[in-house]
C-alpha cells in the first residue's frame, strides 16, 4: 500500500474511490480481491492523518502486511 498525493494527469479509472472525511481513497482492484478487512481511520492534530490496518477475514492470517 502506498500514499500518493499527485493524481493530476494520471489514469485512475481502474481504482475504486471512497471519500473518508475530506480525503478521497483510491483502492487498487487487486487489493480488493484479497481476503482482508481493511480499516482506515483519521486522526492527528488537525484530522489530516490517515491510518490503515489490515486483518484477515474471520480470524484468518492476513495475506498482506502494511508497513
Secondary structure, DSSP 4 states (H G I P E B T S, - for coil): -------TT---TTSEEEEETTEEEEE-HHHHTSSEEEEEEEESTTS-EEEEEEEEGGGPPPS----
